Amino acid sequence: MALLYLYLKERLKYKVLDKFEIAASVISFIKCNPPENCMIQYFKNIEHQTIAVDKPEAGTWVNVLPPLKQEEFTELSERLDIPIDFLKDSLDIDERSRYEIEDNAKLIVIKTPTENNSFNESDAYYITIPICIILTHHHIVTVNSFENEAIKKFLNTFQNRSPDKKNMMVLKIFEKVVTNFLEYLKEINQRRNLLEQKLYDSNRNAELLELVRIQKSLVYFITALRSNELLMIKMVRTNILQLNEDEKEFLDDLIVETSQALEMANTYTTILSSTLDAYASIISNNLNAVLKRLTSITIILSLPVLVTSVYGMNVPIPGQGLPHSFYVPVIISLLLSVIISAYFQKKKWF
């Protein structure tokens, strides 16, 4: 409940929520963080096997999953000698990528993509959330605001990690984050292609709204990737982790892959924006064509009305006594309609 309170508090800082949005946020939060998964996990690598232990030992990876009570934050902070603010930073989903050193503990915050489980149909398909990585003398701690694929993939390969090489463990988490970005970007591109094809075939608003949701996802990705790239570049420049040459080279490769993902996101955003602009132009042109056609039909139909109105006046009209006078206005109306129709056809108004 404490984590849920902080989560809603952070959302209310930036937006006034009505009761329905608050309910949707609570449901989404519970769905992303079911009570049965609430725990602090301790893992140790013993003979290349991932072993779950009951308490933190030297060389243990501590993985914190939501939600947590305030007392649990305090207890974990005192047990591992970590500033409690480092543990709470992950609760703010808008936390930017950065690093910080305090009381012999190092905090690294990096943004990772995840699927958005919001019930609001106008929200983005994917959002970005922070992962807090805390390095102490004896432990490496990861704090997650939501469950995410990056930490799950890292857990699956934890048996290949060496506990005494905490720097490489941090870089491997970075690698999983970059991999997730690339995978989600490929999914976004495939979904965009399918929606564009459906949009051109059906011209429905549903596909258009889904493209807008994809565009929102790309905005999240671009912001997070740019922030992650600056974080990694700053880490190389300041050497906060005191990396060796191999680790520096690995981090340089991650910067290149992050730049590649950022370029992909920018490219997909440009293509999507161009698609939406082109579709808006197509809709405008179609609307203009329909209005032009309706205007032409209105003009053609108004000519017979004008002729019959003249012949319908209660005044003497030349030739009204002739036996075939009825056909005169009819023929005049038809001739005018044919002439105007031929003119509009020549001007390609039809």
C-alpha positions as CSV (number, residue, x, y, z in Angstrom):
1,M,0.0,0.0,0.0
2,A,2.9,2.4,0.7
3,L,4.3,1.9,-2.8
4,L,0.8,2.3,-4.3
5,Y,0.4,5.6,-2.4
6,L,3.7,6.9,-3.6
7,Y,2.9,5.8,-7.2
8,L,-0.4,7.7,-7.2
9,K,1.3,10.6,-5.5
10,E,3.8,10.9,-8.3
11,R,1.1,10.7,-11.0
12,L,-1.0,13.4,-9.2
13,K,2.1,15.7,-9.3
14,Y,1.8,16.0,-13.0
15,K,-1.9,15.5,-13.8
16,V,-5.3,15.9,-12.0
17,L,-7.0,12.5,-12.1
18,D,-10.7,11.9,-11.8
19,K,-12.1,8.9,-9.9
20,F,-12.2,6.7,-13.0
21,E,-8.5,7.4,-13.9
22,I,-7.5,6.8,-10.3
23,A,-9.4,3.4,-10.4
24,A,-7.7,2.5,-13.7
25,S,-4.3,3.4,-12.3
26,V,-4.9,1.3,-9.2
27,I,-6.0,-1.7,-11.3
28,S,-3.1,-1.2,-13.7
29,F,-0.7,-1.0,-10.8
30,I,-2.0,-4.2,-9.2
31,K,-2.0,-6.0,-12.5
32,C,1.7,-5.1,-13.0
33,N,2.6,-5.9,-9.4
34,P,0.5,-8.8,-8.1
35,P,0.8,-9.4,-4.4
36,E,2.2,-12.9,-4.8
37,N,5.3,-11.4,-6.5
38,C,6.0,-9.0,-3.8
39,M,9.4,-9.8,-2.4
40,I,13.1,-9.0,-1.9
41,Q,15.1,-11.6,-3.8
42,Y,18.6,-12.6,-2.9
43,F,20.6,-14.5,-5.5
44,K,24.1,-16.0,-5.4
45,N,26.2,-17.6,-8.1
46,I,27.6,-20.9,-6.8
47,E,29.5,-23.0,-9.3
48,H,27.8,-21.3,-12.3
49,Q,24.3,-21.9,-10.8
50,T,21.8,-19.3,-9.7
51,I,20.9,-20.1,-6.1
52,A,18.3,-18.1,-4.2
53,V,19.4,-17.4,-0.6
54,D,17.4,-16.2,2.4
55,K,19.6,-13.3,3.4
56,P,22.2,-11.0,1.8
57,E,25.7,-12.4,1.9
58,A,28.9,-11.1,0.4
59,G,28.7,-11.2,-3.4
60,T,24.9,-11.5,-3.4
61,W,22.6,-9.8,-6.0
62,V,19.6,-8.3,-4.3
63,N,16.6,-7.8,-6.6
64,V,13.8,-5.7,-5.2
65,L,10.4,-6.2,-6.7
66,P,7.3,-4.0,-6.0
67,P,5.4,-3.2,-4.1
68,L,7.2,-2.5,-0.8
69,K,6.2,-1.1,2.5
70,Q,7.9,1.8,4.1
71,E,9.2,-0.5,6.9
72,E,10.8,-2.8,4.3
73,F,12.5,0.1,2.6
74,T,13.9,1.2,6.0
75,E,15.0,-2.3,7.0
76,L,16.7,-2.9,3.7
77,S,18.4,0.4,3.9
78,E,19.8,-0.3,7.4
79,R,20.8,-3.9,6.6
80,L,22.8,-3.0,3.4
81,D,23.9,0.5,4.5
82,I,22.2,2.2,1.6
83,P,20.6,5.7,1.6
84,I,16.9,5.2,1.7
85,D,16.5,7.8,-1.0
86,F,18.4,5.5,-3.4
87,L,15.7,2.8,-2.9
88,K,12.8,5.3,-3.3
89,D,14.1,6.8,-6.6
90,S,12.7,3.9,-8.6
91,L,9.1,4.8,-7.5
92,D,9.2,7.8,-9.7
93,I,8.5,6.5,-13.2
94,D,9.7,9.8,-14.6
95,E,13.1,9.5,-12.9
96,R,15.8,10.4,-15.5
97,S,18.9,8.4,-16.2
98,R,21.8,9.5,-13.9
99,Y,24.3,8.4,-11.4
100,E,25.0,9.5,-7.8
101,I,27.5,8.7,-5.1
102,E,26.6,9.0,-1.4
103,D,28.0,7.3,1.7
104,N,30.2,4.8,-0.2
105,A,27.2,3.7,-2.2
106,K,26.8,4.3,-6.0
107,L,23.4,4.7,-7.6
108,I,22.9,4.3,-11.3
109,V,19.4,4.9,-12.8
110,I,18.8,3.7,-16.3
111,K,15.5,3.7,-18.3
112,T,14.1,0.5,-19.8
113,P,11.1,-0.1,-22.0
114,T,8.0,-2.1,-20.9
115,E,4.5,-2.7,-22.1
116,N,1.9,-0.3,-20.8
117,N,-0.9,-2.1,-19.1
118,S,-3.1,1.0,-18.8
119,F,-6.8,0.6,-19.5
120,N,-6.9,4.0,-21.2
121,E,-7.2,3.4,-24.9
122,S,-5.4,6.6,-25.7
123,D,-2.2,5.8,-23.8
124,A,1.0,4.6,-25.5
125,Y,1.5,0.9,-26.1
126,Y,5.0,1.1,-24.5
127,I,6.4,3.3,-21.8
128,T,9.8,3.6,-20.1
129,I,10.5,3.0,-16.4
130,P,13.6,3.4,-14.3
131,I,15.8,0.6,-13.0
132,C,17.9,1.6,-10.0
133,I,21.3,-0.1,-9.7
134,I,23.0,0.3,-6.3
135,L,26.6,-0.8,-5.7
136,T,27.9,-1.3,-2.3
137,H,31.1,-2.8,-1.1
138,H,29.6,-6.3,-0.9
139,H,26.4,-6.3,-2.9
140,I,24.7,-5.2,-6.1
141,V,21.1,-4.1,-5.6
142,T,18.5,-3.6,-8.3
143,V,15.2,-1.8,-7.5
144,N,12.3,-2.0,-10.0
145,S,9.2,0.1,-10.0
146,F,7.6,-2.5,-12.3
147,E,8.6,-6.0,-13.4
148,N,10.5,-5.7,-16.6
149,E,12.1,-7.9,-19.2
150,A,15.7,-6.5,-18.7
151,I,15.9,-7.9,-15.2
152,K,14.3,-11.2,-16.1
153,K,16.8,-11.7,-18.9
154,F,19.7,-10.8,-16.6
155,L,18.4,-13.3,-14.0
156,N,18.4,-16.0,-16.7
157,T,22.1,-15.3,-17.4
158,F,23.1,-14.6,-13.8
159,Q,24.8,-18.0,-13.6
160,N,27.4,-16.7,-16.1
161,R,28.3,-13.7,-14.0
162,S,31.1,-13.4,-11.6
163,P,30.0,-11.9,-8.2
164,D,33.4,-10.2,-7.7
165,K,33.0,-8.3,-11.1
166,K,30.2,-6.0,-10.2
167,N,31.1,-3.6,-12.9
168,M,30.5,-6.2,-15.6
169,M,27.2,-7.1,-13.9
170,V,26.1,-3.4,-14.3
171,L,27.2,-3.4,-17.9
172,K,25.3,-6.6,-18.6
173,I,22.1,-5.0,-17.2
174,F,22.8,-2.1,-19.6
175,E,23.1,-4.6,-22.4
176,K,19.8,-6.2,-21.6
177,V,18.2,-2.8,-21.5
178,V,19.6,-1.9,-24.9
179,T,18.5,-5.3,-26.3
180,N,15.0,-4.6,-25.0
181,F,14.8,-1.3,-26.8
182,L,15.9,-2.8,-30.1
183,E,13.4,-5.6,-29.8
184,Y,10.5,-3.3,-28.9
185,L,11.5,-1.0,-31.8
186,K,11.3,-3.8,-34.2
187,E,7.8,-4.8,-32.8
188,I,6.7,-1.1,-33.2
189,N,7.9,-1.0,-36.8
190,Q,6.0,-4.2,-37.7
191,R,2.9,-3.0,-36.0
192,R,3.2,0.3,-37.8
193,N,3.4,-1.4,-41.2
194,L,0.3,-3.5,-40.5
195,L,-1.7,-0.5,-39.3
196,E,-0.7,1.6,-42.3
197,Q,-1.8,-1.1,-44.7
198,K,-5.1,-1.4,-42.8
199,L,-5.5,2.4,-42.8
200,Y,-5.1,2.7,-46.5
201,D,-7.6,-0.1,-47.1
202,S,-10.3,0.8,-44.6
203,N,-9.9,4.6,-43.8
204,R,-11.2,4.0,-40.3
205,N,-10.4,6.1,-37.2
206,A,-9.4,3.0,-35.2
207,E,-6.2,2.5,-37.1
208,L,-5.4,6.2,-37.0
209,L,-5.7,6.2,-33.2
210,E,-3.5,3.2,-32.9
211,L,-0.8,4.9,-35.0
212,V,-1.0,7.9,-32.6
213,R,-0.5,5.5,-29.7
214,I,2.6,4.1,-31.4
215,Q,3.8,7.7,-31.9
216,K,3.5,8.3,-28.2
217,S,5.5,5.2,-27.5
218,L,8.3,6.4,-29.8
219,V,8.4,9.7,-27.9
220,Y,9.0,7.8,-24.6
221,F,11.7,5.8,-26.3
222,I,13.5,8.7,-27.8
223,T,13.6,10.6,-24.5
224,A,14.8,7.5,-22.6
225,L,17.4,6.5,-25.2
226,R,18.8,10.0,-25.3
227,S,19.0,10.1,-21.5
228,N,20.6,6.6,-21.4
229,E,23.2,7.6,-24.0
230,L,24.2,10.7,-22.1
231,L,24.5,8.6,-18.9
232,M,26.8,6.1,-20.6
233,I,29.0,8.9,-22.2
234,K,29.3,10.6,-18.8
235,M,30.2,7.3,-17.2
236,V,33.0,6.8,-19.7
237,R,34.3,10.4,-19.2
238,T,34.2,10.3,-15.4
239,N,35.0,6.6,-15.0
240,I,32.7,6.4,-12.0
241,L,33.0,2.5,-12.0
242,Q,36.7,2.5,-12.4
243,L,36.5,0.2,-15.5
244,N,39.4,-1.7,-17.0
245,E,40.1,-1.6,-20.7
246,D,37.9,-4.5,-21.6
247,E,35.0,-3.1,-19.6
248,K,35.5,0.4,-21.2
249,E,35.5,-1.2,-24.7
250,F,32.3,-3.1,-23.8
251,L,30.7,0.1,-22.6
252,D,31.7,1.9,-25.8
253,D,29.9,-0.9,-27.7
254,L,26.8,-0.3,-25.6
255,I,27.0,3.4,-26.4
256,V,27.1,2.6,-30.1
257,E,24.1,0.2,-29.8
258,T,22.2,2.9,-27.8
259,S,22.9,5.4,-30.5
260,Q,21.7,2.9,-33.1
261,A,18.5,2.4,-31.2
262,L,18.0,6.2,-30.8
263,E,18.5,6.6,-34.6
264,M,16.0,3.9,-35.3
265,A,13.5,5.5,-33.0
266,N,14.0,8.9,-34.7
267,T,13.6,7.3,-38.1
268,Y,10.4,5.5,-37.2
269,T,9.1,8.7,-35.7
270,T,9.8,10.6,-38.9
271,I,8.2,7.9,-41.0
272,L,5.1,7.8,-38.8
273,S,4.8,11.6,-38.8
274,S,5.1,11.7,-42.6
275,T,2.4,8.9,-42.8
276,L,0.0,10.8,-40.6
277,D,0.6,14.1,-42.5
278,A,0.1,12.3,-45.8
279,Y,-3.1,10.7,-44.6
280,A,-4.4,14.1,-43.4
281,S,-3.7,15.5,-46.8
282,I,-5.5,12.6,-48.5
283,I,-8.5,13.1,-46.2
284,S,-8.5,16.8,-47.0
285,N,-8.2,16.2,-50.8
286,N,-11.1,13.6,-50.6
287,L,-13.2,16.1,-48.7
288,N,-12.5,18.8,-51.3
289,A,-13.4,16.5,-54.1
290,V,-16.7,15.5,-52.4
291,L,-17.6,19.1,-51.8
292,K,-16.8,20.1,-55.4
293,R,-18.9,17.2,-56.7
294,L,-21.8,18.2,-54.5
295,T,-21.5,21.8,-55.5
296,S,-21.6,20.8,-59.2
297,I,-24.7,18.7,-58.7
298,T,-26.4,21.6,-56.8
299,I,-25.7,24.0,-59.6
300,I,-27.0,21.6,-62.3
301,L,-30.2,20.9,-60.3
302,S,-30.8,24.6,-59.7
303,L,-31.0,25.5,-63.4
304,P,-34.3,23.7,-64.1
305,V,-35.7,25.2,-60.9
306,L,-34.7,28.7,-62.2
307,V,-36.4,28.1,-65.6
308,T,-39.6,26.6,-64.2
309,S,-39.8,29.5,-61.7
310,V,-39.8,32.0,-64.5
311,Y,-42.5,30.1,-66.4
312,G,-44.5,29.7,-63.3
313,M,-45.0,33.4,-62.6
314,N,-48.6,34.7,-62.8
315,V,-47.9,37.1,-65.7
316,P,-48.4,36.8,-69.4
317,I,-45.6,34.9,-71.1
318,P,-44.8,34.9,-74.8
319,G,-46.0,31.7,-76.5
320,Q,-48.1,30.6,-73.5
321,G,-51.0,30.0,-75.9
322,L,-49.2,27.6,-78.2
323,P,-50.2,23.9,-78.0
324,H,-46.6,22.7,-77.1
325,S,-45.7,25.5,-74.7
326,F,-45.2,23.0,-71.9
327,Y,-42.2,21.5,-73.6
328,V,-40.4,24.8,-74.0
329,P,-39.2,25.1,-70.3
330,V,-38.5,21.4,-70.2
331,I,-36.2,21.6,-73.2
332,I,-34.5,24.7,-72.0
333,S,-33.9,23.1,-68.6
334,L,-32.4,20.0,-70.1
335,L,-30.2,21.9,-72.5
336,L,-28.8,24.1,-69.8
337,S,-28.2,21.1,-67.5
338,V,-26.4,19.2,-70.4
339,I,-24.2,22.3,-71.2
340,I,-23.2,22.9,-67.6
341,S,-22.6,19.2,-67.0
342,A,-20.3,19.1,-70.1
343,Y,-18.5,22.1,-68.8
344,F,-17.9,20.6,-65.4
345,Q,-16.8,17.3,-67.0
346,K,-14.3,19.2,-69.1
347,K,-13.0,20.9,-65.9
348,K,-12.8,17.5,-64.2
349,W,-15.1,18.4,-61.4
350,F,-16.7,14.9,-61.7
